[in-house]
Amino acid sequence: MYTDSVTDFTSDSPALVLSLLTGQFVVAQLPAASPLPTWAMSGTLWAVVGAPDEMSIVTAEENVPSPLPGDLKLEGGWAAIRLHGPFPFHLTGILAAVLNPLKAVGVGIFALSTFDTDYVLVKAEQVAQARAALEGAGHSFKD
């Protein structure tokens, strides 16, 4: 779909194919020195990102342990939209093609990427608004 000769995803580019993942997700935080949270590492989408001052986690809500670890901060109620790739690393503007329509309607996001593609999380109560904005921008959802 995308070749080395294409370097910028623009309004002239083909529309993106998106899909809404099943279930709801959490965005969580642990102290940087915490052990890797193996409880988070399953399901249709999960990510653990470490930085000097924190560890960030995205996982399905059902993966979160009960009772919550005392040092775990979390915000639930996220829905995940998958951008169907793969997208070459040199291609610019992919996320902007999704984020700009969402920004225009006031939908906040949490983004993450894998080697082949990107995911955009939106609050579950804003899914219909996000979908309408993205379809209005010419993108399509694969159900």
C-alpha positions in Angstrom: 0.0 0.0 0.0 2.8 2.4 0.9 6.1 2.4 -1.0 9.5 4.0 -0.4 8.5 6.7 -2.8 5.7 7.9 -0.6 7.0 9.8 2.4 4.0 11.9 3.6 0.5 10.8 4.4 -1.7 13.7 3.1 -5.3 14.4 2.3 -4.5 12.9 -1.2 -3.4 9.6 0.4 -5.8 6.6 0.6 -8.1 6.6 3.6 -7.0 4.7 6.6 -8.7 1.5 7.6 -9.4 1.4 11.4 -11.0 -1.0 13.8 -12.4 -0.7 17.3 -11.0 -3.4 19.6 -13.4 -5.3 21.9 -13.5 -4.3 25.6 -12.2 -1.4 27.6 -8.7 -0.6 28.6 -6.8 1.2 31.4 -3.9 3.5 31.3 -1.9 2.9 34.5 1.3 4.1 36.2 3.8 2.4 38.6 7.0 3.7 40.0 9.9 3.2 37.6 11.7 0.7 39.9 8.6 -1.6 40.0 8.9 -5.2 38.8 7.3 -5.8 35.4 3.6 -6.2 35.8 3.0 -9.7 34.3 -0.7 -9.3 35.1 -0.9 -6.7 32.4 0.7 -8.7 29.6 -2.2 -10.5 28.0 -5.2 -9.7 25.8 -5.8 -8.0 22.5 -3.7 -4.9 23.4 -1.1 -4.4 26.1 2.0 -2.3 26.5 4.5 -1.5 29.2 6.8 1.5 28.7 9.6 2.3 31.2 11.2 5.7 31.7 13.5 7.0 34.4 10.6 8.5 36.4 7.7 6.0 35.8 6.4 2.8 34.2 3.3 3.3 32.1 0.9 0.4 31.3 -1.9 -0.1 28.9 -4.0 -3.3 29.3 -7.5 -4.6 29.3 -9.6 -3.6 32.4 -10.1 -7.2 33.3 -6.4 -7.7 33.7 -6.1 -5.2 36.6 -5.5 -7.1 39.9 -7.8 -6.8 42.9 -7.0 -5.4 45.3 -5.0 -2.8 43.5 -1.4 -2.5 44.4 -1.0 0.5 46.6 1.4 2.3 44.3 -0.7 1.8 41.1 -2.4 4.8 39.6 -4.9 4.1 36.9 -7.5 5.6 34.7 -10.0 3.2 33.1 -12.8 3.5 30.6 -10.6 3.7 27.4 -11.6 2.2 24.0 -8.8 1.3 21.5 -8.8 2.1 17.8 -6.4 0.2 15.7 -4.9 1.8 12.6 -4.4 -1.1 10.1 -0.8 -1.0 8.9 1.9 -1.8 8.4 3.2 1.7 7.9 6.9 2.2 6.9 8.9 4.2 9.4 9.7 7.0 6.9 6.0 7.7 6.3 5.0 10.9 8.1 1.5 12.1 9.0 -0.3 8.9 9.8 -1.1 9.8 13.4 -1.9 13.4 12.4 -4.5 12.0 9.9 -6.3 10.5 12.9 -5.6 13.0 15.6 -6.6 16.2 13.7 -10.2 15.1 13.2 -10.4 14.0 16.8 -8.9 17.3 18.0 -11.5 19.2 15.9 -14.4 17.6 17.9 -12.7 17.8 21.3 -11.8 14.1 21.7 -8.7 13.5 23.8 -6.4 10.6 23.1 -3.7 8.3 24.4 -1.5 7.0 21.5 0.8 4.1 21.3 2.7 2.4 18.5 4.0 -1.0 17.6 6.5 -1.9 14.9 3.8 -2.2 12.2 1.0 0.1 13.3 -0.5 2.5 15.8 -3.3 2.5 18.3 -5.3 5.5 19.5 -7.2 5.2 22.8 -10.2 7.4 23.4 -12.5 7.5 26.3 -15.3 4.9 25.9 -18.0 7.5 26.2 -16.6 9.4 23.2 -16.3 6.4 20.8 -19.4 7.4 18.7 -18.1 11.0 18.5 -14.6 9.8 17.5 -15.9 7.3 14.9 -18.2 10.0 13.3 -15.2 12.4 13.1 -12.9 9.8 11.6 -15.5 8.6 9.1 -16.2 12.2 8.2 -12.5 12.6 7.5 -12.7 9.8 5.0 -11.4 6.9 7.1 -13.3 3.6 7.3 -13.9 1.2 10.1 -13.5 -2.6 9.6 -16.0 -4.3 11.9 
